[in-house]
């Protein structure tokens, strides 16, 4: 099991907060992202490797 860091970012790309989650693969973690969608984009990192940037499907207030 791998530990991934999710970095929630604002419209300028500044990090608002970080959440550590675990997953067996990049695909498994990516499949979990909609449950964390709070209206901010999420950078997914595996150590120093950027896995992906999840673009939020929700409108921010």
PDB file of N, CA, C and O in Angstrom:
ATOM      1  N   UNK A   1       0.851  -1.174   0.000  1.00  0.00           N
ATOM      2  CA  UNK A   1       0.000   0.000   0.000  1.00  0.00           C
ATOM      3  C   UNK A   1       0.899   1.239   0.000  1.00  0.00           C
ATOM      4  O   UNK A   1       1.877   1.311   0.744  1.00  0.00           O
ATOM      5  N   UNK A   2       0.559   2.189  -0.825  1.00  0.00           N
ATOM      6  CA  UNK A   2       1.337   3.411  -0.976  1.00  0.00           C
ATOM      7  C   UNK A   2       0.606   4.575  -0.324  1.00  0.00           C
ATOM      8  O   UNK A   2      -0.623   4.645  -0.360  1.00  0.00           O
ATOM      9  N   UNK A   3       1.360   5.479   0.267  1.00  0.00           N
ATOM     10  CA  UNK A   3       0.795   6.687   0.854  1.00  0.00           C
ATOM     11  C   UNK A   3       0.865   7.813  -0.182  1.00  0.00           C
ATOM     12  O   UNK A   3       1.923   8.075  -0.754  1.00  0.00           O
ATOM     13  N   UNK A   4      -0.246   8.458  -0.411  1.00  0.00           N
ATOM     14  CA  UNK A   4      -0.355   9.579  -1.347  1.00  0.00           C
ATOM     15  C   UNK A   4      -0.732  10.832  -0.574  1.00  0.00           C
ATOM     16  O   UNK A   4      -1.431  10.756   0.437  1.00  0.00           O
ATOM     17  N   UNK A   5      -0.272  11.981  -1.044  1.00  0.00           N
ATOM     18  CA  UNK A   5      -0.659  13.258  -0.476  1.00  0.00           C
ATOM     19  C   UNK A   5      -1.571  13.976  -1.455  1.00  0.00           C
ATOM     20  O   UNK A   5      -1.262  14.098  -2.641  1.00  0.00           O
ATOM     21  N   UNK A   6      -2.686  14.445  -0.947  1.00  0.00           N
ATOM     22  CA  UNK A   6      -3.613  15.266  -1.733  1.00  0.00           C
ATOM     23  C   UNK A   6      -3.439  16.707  -1.263  1.00  0.00           C
ATOM     24  O   UNK A   6      -3.597  17.009  -0.080  1.00  0.00           O
ATOM     25  N   UNK A   7      -3.114  17.588  -2.201  1.00  0.00           N
ATOM     26  CA  UNK A   7      -2.969  19.006  -1.892  1.00  0.00           C
ATOM     27  C   UNK A   7      -4.127  19.756  -2.546  1.00  0.00           C
ATOM     28  O   UNK A   7      -4.250  19.781  -3.770  1.00  0.00           O
ATOM     29  N   UNK A   8      -4.960  20.355  -1.730  1.00  0.00           N
ATOM     30  CA  UNK A   8      -6.115  21.111  -2.194  1.00  0.00           C
ATOM     31  C   UNK A   8      -5.650  22.538  -2.460  1.00  0.00           C
ATOM     32  O   UNK A   8      -5.053  23.171  -1.589  1.00  0.00           O
ATOM     33  N   UNK A   9      -5.925  23.048  -3.669  1.00  0.00           N
ATOM     34  CA  UNK A   9      -5.394  24.343  -4.075  1.00  0.00           C
ATOM     35  C   UNK A   9      -6.501  25.341  -4.406  1.00  0.00           C
ATOM     36  O   UNK A   9      -7.609  24.971  -4.795  1.00  0.00           O
ATOM     37  N   UNK A  10      -6.161  26.626  -4.236  1.00  0.00           N
ATOM     38  CA  UNK A  10      -7.111  27.678  -4.594  1.00  0.00           C
ATOM     39  C   UNK A  10      -6.933  28.037  -6.068  1.00  0.00           C
ATOM     40  O   UNK A  10      -6.176  27.381  -6.784  1.00  0.00           O
ATOM     41  N   UNK A  11      -7.625  29.069  -6.513  1.00  0.00           N
ATOM     42  CA  UNK A  11      -7.594  29.437  -7.934  1.00  0.00           C
ATOM     43  C   UNK A  11      -6.220  29.911  -8.399  1.00  0.00           C
ATOM     44  O   UNK A  11      -5.937  29.889  -9.596  1.00  0.00           O
ATOM     45  N   UNK A  12      -5.362  30.339  -7.474  1.00  0.00           N
ATOM     46  CA  UNK A  12      -4.002  30.772  -7.818  1.00  0.00           C
ATOM     47  C   UNK A  12      -2.999  29.634  -7.735  1.00  0.00           C
ATOM     48  O   UNK A  12      -1.833  29.809  -8.089  1.00  0.00           O
ATOM     49  N   UNK A  13      -3.443  28.452  -7.265  1.00  0.00           N
ATOM     50  CA  UNK A  13      -2.551  27.316  -7.124  1.00  0.00           C
ATOM     51  C   UNK A  13      -1.913  27.199  -5.756  1.00  0.00           C
ATOM     52  O   UNK A  13      -1.094  26.310  -5.527  1.00  0.00           O
ATOM     53  N   UNK A  14      -2.286  28.103  -4.826  1.00  0.00           N
ATOM     54  CA  UNK A  14      -1.746  28.029  -3.468  1.00  0.00           C
ATOM     55  C   UNK A  14      -2.400  26.872  -2.722  1.00  0.00           C
ATOM     56  O   UNK A  14      -3.599  26.627  -2.860  1.00  0.00           O
ATOM     57  N   UNK A  15      -1.602  26.170  -1.938  1.00  0.00           N
ATOM     58  CA  UNK A  15      -2.101  25.021  -1.189  1.00  0.00           C
ATOM     59  C   UNK A  15      -2.917  25.495   0.008  1.00  0.00           C
ATOM     60  O   UNK A  15      -2.455  26.302   0.815  1.00  0.00           O
ATOM     61  N   UNK A  16      -4.137  24.978   0.103  1.00  0.00           N
ATOM     62  CA  UNK A  16      -5.029  25.307   1.213  1.00  0.00           C
ATOM     63  C   UNK A  16      -4.870  24.313   2.360  1.00  0.00           C
ATOM     64  O   UNK A  16      -4.818  24.700   3.528  1.00  0.00           O
ATOM     65  N   UNK A  17      -4.794  23.039   2.018  1.00  0.00           N
ATOM     66  CA  UNK A  17      -4.544  22.005   3.019  1.00  0.00           C
ATOM     67  C   UNK A  17      -4.107  20.721   2.342  1.00  0.00           C
ATOM     68  O   UNK A  17      -4.233  20.563   1.128  1.00  0.00           O
ATOM     69  N   UNK A  18      -3.589  19.801   3.159  1.00  0.00           N
ATOM     70  CA  UNK A  18      -3.067  18.527   2.676  1.00  0.00           C
ATOM     71  C   UNK A  18      -3.788  17.399   3.387  1.00  0.00           C
ATOM     72  O   UNK A  18      -4.139  17.508   4.561  1.00  0.00           O
ATOM     73  N   UNK A  19      -4.003  16.312   2.659  1.00  0.00           N
ATOM     74  CA  UNK A  19      -4.607  15.111   3.217  1.00  0.00           C
ATOM     75  C   UNK A  19      -3.808  13.916   2.729  1.00  0.00           C
ATOM     76  O   UNK A  19      -3.554  13.785   1.532  1.00  0.00           O
ATOM     77  N   UNK A  20      -3.405  13.036   3.653  1.00  0.00           N
ATOM     78  CA  UNK A  20      -2.691  11.812   3.287  1.00  0.00           C
ATOM     79  C   UNK A  20      -3.700  10.677   3.191  1.00  0.00           C
ATOM     80  O   UNK A  20      -4.518  10.485   4.090  1.00  0.00           O
ATOM     81  N   UNK A  21      -3.638   9.922   2.087  1.00  0.00           N
ATOM     82  CA  UNK A  21      -4.491   8.750   1.919  1.00  0.00           C
ATOM     83  C   UNK A  21      -3.631   7.596   1.435  1.00  0.00           C
ATOM     84  O   UNK A  21      -2.492   7.803   1.015  1.00  0.00           O
ATOM     85  N   UNK A  22      -4.163   6.385   1.489  1.00  0.00           N
ATOM     86  CA  UNK A  22      -3.434   5.195   1.059  1.00  0.00           C
ATOM     87  C   UNK A  22      -4.166   4.534  -0.093  1.00  0.00           C
ATOM     88  O   UNK A  22      -5.392   4.596  -0.187  1.00  0.00           O
ATOM     89  N   UNK A  23      -3.407   3.907  -0.960  1.00  0.00           N
ATOM     90  CA  UNK A  23      -3.999   3.192  -2.074  1.00  0.00           C
ATOM     91  C   UNK A  23      -3.028   2.176  -2.639  1.00  0.00           C
ATOM     92  O   UNK A  23      -1.816   2.287  -2.456  1.00  0.00           O
ATOM     93  N   UNK A  24      -3.575   1.179  -3.329  1.00  0.00           N
ATOM     94  CA  UNK A  24      -2.763   0.139  -3.958  1.00  0.00           C
ATOM     95  C   UNK A  24      -2.128   0.610  -5.256  1.00  0.00           C
ATOM     96  O   UNK A  24      -1.091   0.093  -5.670  1.00  0.00           O
ATOM     97  N   UNK A  25      -2.762   1.609  -5.910  1.00  0.00           N
ATOM     98  CA  UNK A  25      -2.252   2.087  -7.199  1.00  0.00           C
ATOM     99  C   UNK A  25      -2.736   3.506  -7.450  1.00  0.00           C
ATOM    100  O   UNK A  25      -3.626   4.006  -6.762  1.00  0.00           O
ATOM    101  N   UNK A  26      -2.136   4.148  -8.449  1.00  0.00           N
ATOM    102  CA  UNK A  26      -2.580   5.485  -8.850  1.00  0.00           C
ATOM    103  C   UNK A  26      -4.054   5.452  -9.249  1.00  0.00           C
ATOM    104  O   UNK A  26      -4.825   6.336  -8.874  1.00  0.00           O
ATOM    105  N   UNK A  27      -4.439   4.428 -10.012  1.00  0.00           N
ATOM    106  CA  UNK A  27      -5.818   4.333 -10.486  1.00  0.00           C
ATOM    107  C   UNK A  27      -6.807   4.214  -9.325  1.00  0.00           C
ATOM    108  O   UNK A  27      -7.882   4.812  -9.365  1.00  0.00           O
ATOM    109  N   UNK A  28      -6.449   3.449  -8.295  1.00  0.00           N
ATOM    110  CA  UNK A  28      -7.329   3.311  -7.136  1.00  0.00           C
ATOM    111  C   UNK A  28      -7.519   4.652  -6.430  1.00  0.00           C
ATOM    112  O   UNK A  28      -8.632   5.002  -6.037  1.00  0.00           O
ATOM    113  N   UNK A  29      -6.436   5.391  -6.276  1.00  0.00           N
ATOM    114  CA  UNK A  29      -6.515   6.702  -5.631  1.00  0.00           C
ATOM    115  C   UNK A  29      -7.337   7.663  -6.487  1.00  0.00           C
ATOM    116  O   UNK A  29      -8.168   8.404  -5.962  1.00  0.00           O
ATOM    117  N   UNK A  30      -7.112   7.656  -7.788  1.00  0.00           N
ATOM    118  CA  UNK A  30      -7.869   8.537  -8.678  1.00  0.00           C
ATOM    119  C   UNK A  30      -9.371   8.249  -8.601  1.00  0.00           C
ATOM    120  O   UNK A  30     -10.184   9.171  -8.680  1.00  0.00           O
ATOM    121  N   UNK A  31      -9.734   7.000  -8.451  1.00  0.00           N
ATOM    122  CA  UNK A  31     -11.141   6.625  -8.364  1.00  0.00           C
ATOM    123  C   UNK A  31     -11.788   7.150  -7.074  1.00  0.00           C
ATOM    124  O   UNK A  31     -13.006   7.323  -7.022  1.00  0.00           O
ATOM    125  N   UNK A  32     -10.987   7.402  -6.043  1.00  0.00           N
ATOM    126  CA  UNK A  32     -11.498   7.893  -4.768  1.00  0.00           C
ATOM    127  C   UNK A  32     -11.710   9.412  -4.754  1.00  0.00           C
ATOM    128  O   UNK A  32     -12.414   9.927  -3.886  1.00  0.00           O
ATOM    129  N   UNK A  33     -11.118  10.120  -5.691  1.00  0.00           N
ATOM    130  CA  UNK A  33     -11.095  11.584  -5.627  1.00  0.00           C
ATOM    131  C   UNK A  33     -12.462  12.261  -5.599  1.00  0.00           C
ATOM    132  O   UNK A  33     -12.602  13.268  -4.905  1.00  0.00           O
ATOM    133  N   UNK A  34     -13.479  11.773  -6.309  1.00  0.00           N
ATOM    134  CA  UNK A  34     -14.770  12.470  -6.227  1.00  0.00           C
ATOM    135  C   UNK A  34     -15.318  12.603  -4.805  1.00  0.00           C
ATOM    136  O   UNK A  34     -16.041  13.558  -4.522  1.00  0.00           O
ATOM    137  N   UNK A  35     -14.998  11.680  -3.914  1.00  0.00           N
ATOM    138  CA  UNK A  35     -15.488  11.798  -2.539  1.00  0.00           C
ATOM    139  C   UNK A  35     -14.774  12.905  -1.767  1.00  0.00           C
ATOM    140  O   UNK A  35     -15.276  13.360  -0.739  1.00  0.00           O
ATOM    141  N   UNK A  36     -13.619  13.341  -2.243  1.00  0.00           N
ATOM    142  CA  UNK A  36     -12.880  14.431  -1.601  1.00  0.00           C
ATOM    143  C   UNK A  36     -13.114  15.781  -2.286  1.00  0.00           C
ATOM    144  O   UNK A  36     -12.589  16.799  -1.837  1.00  0.00           O
ATOM    145  N   UNK A  37     -13.886  15.794  -3.352  1.00  0.00           N
ATOM    146  CA  UNK A  37     -14.117  17.015  -4.136  1.00  0.00           C
ATOM    147  C   UNK A  37     -14.911  18.022  -3.311  1.00  0.00           C
ATOM    148  O   UNK A  37     -16.109  17.857  -3.082  1.00  0.00           O
ATOM    149  N   UNK A  38     -14.215  19.071  -2.869  1.00  0.00           N
ATOM    150  CA  UNK A  38     -14.845  20.123  -2.067  1.00  0.00           C
ATOM    151  C   UNK A  38     -14.942  21.439  -2.828  1.00  0.00           C
ATOM    152  O   UNK A  38     -15.194  22.490  -2.238  1.00  0.00           O
ATOM    153  N   UNK A  39     -14.742  21.375  -4.137  1.00  0.00           N
ATOM    154  CA  UNK A  39     -14.797  22.584  -4.952  1.00  0.00           C
ATOM    155  C   UNK A  39     -13.424  23.138  -5.289  1.00  0.00           C
ATOM    156  O   UNK A  39     -13.320  24.127  -6.015  1.00  0.00           O
ATOM    157  N   UNK A  40     -12.379  22.524  -4.779  1.00  0.00           N
ATOM    158  CA  UNK A  40     -11.012  22.946  -5.073  1.00  0.00           C
ATOM    159  C   UNK A  40     -10.322  21.877  -5.914  1.00  0.00           C
ATOM    160  O   UNK A  40     -10.633  20.690  -5.818  1.00  0.00           O
ATOM    161  N   UNK A  41      -9.383  22.325  -6.737  1.00  0.00           N
ATOM    162  CA  UNK A  41      -8.575  21.365  -7.477  1.00  0.00           C
ATOM    163  C   UNK A  41      -7.668  20.630  -6.496  1.00  0.00           C
ATOM    164  O   UNK A  41      -7.336  21.152  -5.432  1.00  0.00           O
ATOM    165  N   UNK A  42      -7.272  19.415  -6.863  1.00  0.00           N
ATOM    166  CA  UNK A  42      -6.456  18.585  -5.977  1.00  0.00           C
ATOM    167  C   UNK A  42      -5.239  18.076  -6.755  1.00  0.00           C
ATOM    168  O   UNK A  42      -5.373  17.460  -7.813  1.00  0.00           O
ATOM    169  N   UNK A  43      -4.050  18.347  -6.206  1.00  0.00           N
ATOM    170  CA  UNK A  43      -2.822  17.764  -6.746  1.00  0.00           C
ATOM    171  C   UNK A  43      -2.582  16.461  -5.996  1.00  0.00           C
ATOM    172  O   UNK A  43      -2.629  16.436  -4.767  1.00  0.00           O
ATOM    173  N   UNK A  44      -2.324  15.383  -6.724  1.00  0.00           N
ATOM    174  CA  UNK A  44      -2.083  14.080  -6.128  1.00  0.00           C
ATOM    175  C   UNK A  44      -0.593  13.768  -6.278  1.00  0.00           C
ATOM    176  O   UNK A  44      -0.060  13.753  -7.388  1.00  0.00           O
ATOM    177  N   UNK A  45       0.069  13.520  -5.149  1.00  0.00           N
ATOM    178  CA  UNK A  45       1.499  13.265  -5.137  1.00  0.00           C
ATOM    179  C   UNK A  45       1.799  11.932  -4.483  1.00  0.00           C
ATOM    180  O   UNK A  45       1.201  11.571  -3.470  1.00  0.00           O
ATOM    181  N   UNK A  46       2.730  11.208  -5.074  1.00  0.00           N
ATOM    182  CA  UNK A  46       3.305   9.987  -4.507  1.00  0.00           C
ATOM    183  C   UNK A  46       4.759  10.330  -4.228  1.00  0.00           C
ATOM    184  O   UNK A  46       5.603  10.217  -5.116  1.00  0.00           O
ATOM    185  N   UNK A  47       5.057  10.745  -3.010  1.00  0.00           N
ATOM    186  CA  UNK A  47       6.400  11.234  -2.689  1.00  0.00           C
ATOM    187  C   UNK A  47       6.686  12.497  -3.480  1.00  0.00           C
ATOM    188  O   UNK A  47       5.958  13.484  -3.371  1.00  0.00           O
ATOM    189  N   UNK A  48       7.746  12.468  -4.277  1.00  0.00           N
ATOM    190  CA  UNK A  48       8.114  13.623  -5.099  1.00  0.00           C
ATOM    191  C   UNK A  48       7.546  13.538  -6.513  1.00  0.00           C
ATOM    192  O   UNK A  48       7.848  14.381  -7.358  1.00  0.00           O
ATOM    193  N   UNK A  49       6.728  12.526  -6.769  1.00  0.00           N
ATOM    194  CA  UNK A  49       6.155  12.319  -8.115  1.00  0.00           C
ATOM    195  C   UNK A  49       4.729  12.864  -8.173  1.00  0.00           C
ATOM    196  O   UNK A  49       3.854  12.429  -7.425  1.00  0.00           O
ATOM    197  N   UNK A  50       4.511  13.821  -9.072  1.00  0.00           N
ATOM    198  CA  UNK A  50       3.159  14.322  -9.309  1.00  0.00           C
ATOM    199  C   UNK A  50       2.406  13.281 -10.121  1.00  0.00           C
ATOM    200  O   UNK A  50       2.785  12.970 -11.250  1.00  0.00           O
ATOM    201  N   UNK A  51       1.346  12.747  -9.547  1.00  0.00           N
ATOM    202  CA  UNK A  51       0.550  11.712 -10.208  1.00  0.00           C
ATOM    203  C   UNK A  51      -0.423  12.357 -11.185  1.00  0.00           C
ATOM    204  O   UNK A  51      -0.507  11.957 -12.347  1.00  0.00           O
ATOM    205  N   UNK A  52      -1.161  13.362 -10.704  1.00  0.00           N
ATOM    206  CA  UNK A  52      -2.181  14.003 -11.538  1.00  0.00           C
ATOM    207  C   UNK A  52      -2.690  15.250 -10.829  1.00  0.00           C
ATOM    208  O   UNK A  52      -2.428  15.472  -9.646  1.00  0.00           O
ATOM    209  N   UNK A  53      -3.420  16.050 -11.584  1.00  0.00           N
ATOM    210  CA  UNK A  53      -4.160  17.172 -11.004  1.00  0.00           C
ATOM    211  C   UNK A  53      -5.630  16.927 -11.307  1.00  0.00           C
ATOM    212  O   UNK A  53      -6.048  16.855 -12.463  1.00  0.00           O
ATOM    213  N   UNK A  54      -6.394  16.803 -10.244  1.00  0.00           N
ATOM    214  CA  UNK A  54      -7.843  16.570 -10.361  1.00  0.00           C
ATOM    215  C   UNK A  54      -8.534  17.925 -10.390  1.00  0.00           C
ATOM    216  O   UNK A  54      -8.395  18.720  -9.459  1.00  0.00           O
ATOM    217  N   UNK A  55      -9.262  18.181 -11.437  1.00  0.00           N
ATOM    218  CA  UNK A  55      -9.993  19.450 -11.564  1.00  0.00           C
ATOM    219  C   UNK A  55     -11.392  19.259 -10.984  1.00  0.00           C
ATOM    220  O   UNK A  55     -12.139  18.374 -11.402  1.00  0.00           O
ATOM    221  N   UNK A  56     -11.720  20.087 -10.036  1.00  0.00           N
ATOM    222  CA  UNK A  56     -13.011  19.970  -9.354  1.00  0.00           C
ATOM    223  C   UNK A  56     -14.164  20.184 -10.317  1.00  0.00           C
ATOM    224  O   UNK A  56     -14.113  21.042 -11.198  1.00  0.00           O
ATOM    225  N   UNK A  57     -15.197  19.391 -10.132  1.00  0.00           N
ATOM    226  CA  UNK A  57     -16.403  19.534 -10.929  1.00  0.00           C
ATOM    227  C   UNK A  57     -17.451  20.380 -10.248  1.00  0.00           C
ATOM    228  O   UNK A  57     -18.537  20.592 -10.787  1.00  0.00           O
ATOM    229  N   UNK A  58     -17.120  20.873  -9.037  1.00  0.00           N
ATOM    230  CA  UNK A  58     -18.067  21.680  -8.260  1.00  0.00           C
ATOM    231  C   UNK A  58     -17.708  23.145  -8.369  1.00  0.00           C
ATOM    232  O   UNK A  58     -16.541  23.512  -8.507  1.00  0.00           O
ATOM    233  N   UNK A  59     -18.736  23.974  -8.303  1.00  0.00           N
ATOM    234  CA  UNK A  59     -18.523  25.419  -8.287  1.00  0.00           C
ATOM    235  C   UNK A  59     -18.175  25.864  -6.885  1.00  0.00           C
ATOM    236  O   UNK A  59     -18.787  25.426  -5.910  1.00  0.00           O
ATOM    237  N   UNK A  60     -17.185  26.739  -6.789  1.00  0.00           N
ATOM    238  CA  UNK A  60     -16.825  27.313  -5.489  1.00  0.00           C
ATOM    239  C   UNK A  60     -17.702  28.511  -5.216  1.00  0.00           C
ATOM    240  O   UNK A  60     -18.058  29.248  -6.135  1.00  0.00           O
ATOM    241  N   UNK A  61     -18.056  28.710  -3.957  1.00  0.00           N
ATOM    242  CA  UNK A  61     -18.878  29.906  -3.629  1.00  0.00           C
ATOM    243  C   UNK A  61     -18.121  31.192  -3.847  1.00  0.00           C
ATOM    244  O   UNK A  61     -18.663  32.273  -3.620  1.00  0.00           O
TER     245      UNK A  61
END
